[in-house]
């Protein structure tokens, strides 16, 4: 199988190179900063952006939120099936 990412430099203008499950946590940042979040089941998301902004937003089922995120808080988050799109 050929790998189209093999000779490509990772970039914010390109696709994510991996997707990681997110367990919301009020005190721990994500293991890697997400370039976007994917949410399977909608609800509210309480998060901290890569710039440090605290935000609470409503998202629908199967949403993609294209914003840099460093933490998804447990308190205030009712959405589930959250995944972080990352560049490894």
Buried (B, 14 or more C-beta within 10 A) or exposed (E): EEEEEEEEEEEEEEEBEEBBEBEBBEEEEBEBBBBBBBBEBBBEBBBBBEEEEEBEEEBEEEBEBEBEBBBBBEEBBEBEEBBBBBBE
